[in-house]
Amino acid sequence: MSNNLIFIFTKYYLSFKLFNMKKTIVLGAFASLMMVSCAKDYTCKCTVTESVSGTSLSSSTVINGKKKDATSACEAGSSVQGTVTTTCAIQ
């Protein structure tokens, strides 16, 4: 009788412990996935410089998205047109 109770107790205790461990792993994986795919706000600062007079103007815009996408969108604004150079970078 005593051996049966110990066996039953051990079986249910291990089953409960395994269930909690699985639940913790699933919740941890879900939280990690949510952290990775979150979009953030990035500031894109563009500086326009005219090389003959040396004048420069700066402006900033906010881009929401993943860092890789925000960086490429920001750097797409960089250009050179004659004596005017526009340089954009994520801050």
C-alpha positions as YAML, in Angstrom:
chain: A
units: angstrom
residues:
- id: 1
  name: MET
  ca: [0.00, 0.00, 0.00]
- id: 2
  name: SER
  ca: [2.76, 2.42, 0.94]
- id: 3
  name: ASN
  ca: [4.68, 1.70, -2.27]
- id: 4
  name: ASN
  ca: [1.57, 2.37, -4.37]
- id: 5
  name: LEU
  ca: [1.03, 5.76, -2.72]
- id: 6
  name: ILE
  ca: [4.65, 6.74, -3.29]
- id: 7
  name: PHE
  ca: [4.42, 5.64, -6.94]
- id: 8
  name: ILE
  ca: [1.18, 7.57, -7.52]
- id: 9
  name: PHE
  ca: [2.50, 10.68, -5.75]
- id: 10
  name: THR
  ca: [5.77, 10.59, -7.72]
- id: 11
  name: LYS
  ca: [3.96, 10.07, -11.03]
- id: 12
  name: TYR
  ca: [1.61, 13.03, -10.54]
- id: 13
  name: TYR
  ca: [4.31, 15.26, -9.07]
- id: 14
  name: LEU
  ca: [6.62, 14.69, -12.05]
- id: 15
  name: SER
  ca: [3.72, 15.14, -14.47]
- id: 16
  name: PHE
  ca: [2.79, 18.47, -12.86]
- id: 17
  name: LYS
  ca: [6.42, 19.62, -12.83]
- id: 18
  name: LEU
  ca: [6.86, 18.72, -16.52]
- id: 19
  name: PHE
  ca: [3.65, 20.62, -17.43]
- id: 20
  name: ASN
  ca: [4.92, 23.75, -15.64]
- id: 21
  name: MET
  ca: [8.27, 23.50, -17.38]
- id: 22
  name: LYS
  ca: [6.61, 23.22, -20.81]
- id: 23
  name: LYS
  ca: [4.35, 26.17, -20.02]
- id: 24
  name: THR
  ca: [7.37, 28.26, -18.97]
- id: 25
  name: ILE
  ca: [9.28, 27.41, -22.14]
- id: 26
  name: VAL
  ca: [6.30, 28.28, -24.37]
- id: 27
  name: LEU
  ca: [5.72, 31.61, -22.60]
- id: 28
  name: GLY
  ca: [9.44, 32.43, -22.76]
- id: 29
  name: ALA
  ca: [9.58, 31.70, -26.48]
- id: 30
  name: PHE
  ca: [6.49, 33.84, -27.11]
- id: 31
  name: ALA
  ca: [7.95, 36.77, -25.13]
- id: 32
  name: SER
  ca: [11.23, 36.51, -27.04]
- id: 33
  name: LEU
  ca: [9.41, 36.51, -30.36]
- id: 34
  name: MET
  ca: [7.43, 39.60, -29.40]
- id: 35
  name: MET
  ca: [10.60, 41.46, -28.40]
- id: 36
  name: VAL
  ca: [12.30, 40.73, -31.72]
- id: 37
  name: SER
  ca: [9.50, 41.83, -34.00]
- id: 38
  name: CYS
  ca: [8.63, 45.12, -32.27]
- id: 39
  name: ALA
  ca: [8.87, 48.25, -34.37]
- id: 40
  name: LYS
  ca: [10.63, 51.24, -32.83]
- id: 41
  name: ASP
  ca: [10.98, 54.93, -33.61]
- id: 42
  name: TYR
  ca: [14.29, 56.02, -35.16]
- id: 43
  name: THR
  ca: [15.36, 59.58, -35.87]
- id: 44
  name: CYS
  ca: [16.74, 60.28, -39.32]
- id: 45
  name: LYS
  ca: [18.88, 63.43, -39.46]
- id: 46
  name: CYS
  ca: [19.60, 64.94, -42.88]
- id: 47
  name: THR
  ca: [22.16, 67.67, -43.44]
- id: 48
  name: VAL
  ca: [22.10, 69.67, -46.68]
- id: 49
  name: THR
  ca: [25.42, 71.39, -47.45]
- id: 50
  name: GLU
  ca: [26.16, 73.79, -50.29]
- id: 51
  name: SER
  ca: [29.88, 73.48, -51.06]
- id: 52
  name: VAL
  ca: [30.49, 76.92, -52.65]
- id: 53
  name: SER
  ca: [29.13, 79.07, -49.81]
- id: 54
  name: GLY
  ca: [29.59, 76.42, -47.09]
- id: 55
  name: THR
  ca: [26.04, 76.86, -45.81]
- id: 56
  name: SER
  ca: [24.34, 73.89, -44.23]
- id: 57
  name: LEU
  ca: [20.85, 73.12, -43.04]
- id: 58
  name: SER
  ca: [19.73, 70.19, -40.88]
- id: 59
  name: SER
  ca: [16.37, 68.54, -40.50]
- id: 60
  name: SER
  ca: [15.15, 65.47, -38.61]
- id: 61
  name: THR
  ca: [12.29, 63.07, -39.22]
- id: 62
  name: VAL
  ca: [11.03, 60.09, -37.24]
- id: 63
  name: ILE
  ca: [10.85, 56.71, -38.97]
- id: 64
  name: ASN
  ca: [8.91, 53.88, -37.34]
- id: 65
  name: GLY
  ca: [10.01, 50.33, -38.11]
- id: 66
  name: LYS
  ca: [12.79, 47.83, -37.71]
- id: 67
  name: LYS
  ca: [16.31, 49.28, -37.54]
- id: 68
  name: LYS
  ca: [17.40, 47.75, -40.85]
- id: 69
  name: ASP
  ca: [14.36, 49.16, -42.69]
- id: 70
  name: ALA
  ca: [14.66, 52.57, -41.00]
- id: 71
  name: THR
  ca: [18.36, 52.80, -41.88]
- id: 72
  name: SER
  ca: [17.81, 52.03, -45.56]
- id: 73
  name: ALA
  ca: [14.86, 54.45, -45.77]
- id: 74
  name: CYS
  ca: [16.91, 57.18, -44.13]
- id: 75
  name: GLU
  ca: [20.03, 56.63, -46.25]
- id: 76
  name: ALA
  ca: [17.88, 56.70, -49.40]
- id: 77
  name: GLY
  ca: [17.53, 60.45, -48.79]
- id: 78
  name: SER
  ca: [21.29, 61.02, -49.26]
- id: 79
  name: SER
  ca: [22.23, 62.55, -52.60]
- id: 80
  name: VAL
  ca: [24.59, 64.88, -54.48]
- id: 81
  name: GLN
  ca: [23.21, 67.39, -56.97]
- id: 82
  name: GLY
  ca: [25.82, 69.75, -58.36]
- id: 83
  name: THR
  ca: [27.24, 71.69, -55.42]
- id: 84
  name: VAL
  ca: [24.53, 70.56, -52.98]
- id: 85
  name: THR
  ca: [25.18, 67.47, -50.88]
- id: 86
  name: THR
  ca: [22.50, 65.85, -48.75]
- id: 87
  name: THR
  ca: [23.71, 63.38, -46.10]
- id: 88
  name: CYS
  ca: [21.20, 61.39, -44.05]
- id: 89
  name: ALA
  ca: [21.90, 59.02, -41.15]
- id: 90
  name: ILE
  ca: [20.06, 57.37, -38.27]
- id: 91
  name: GLN
  ca: [20.75, 59.05, -34.92]
...
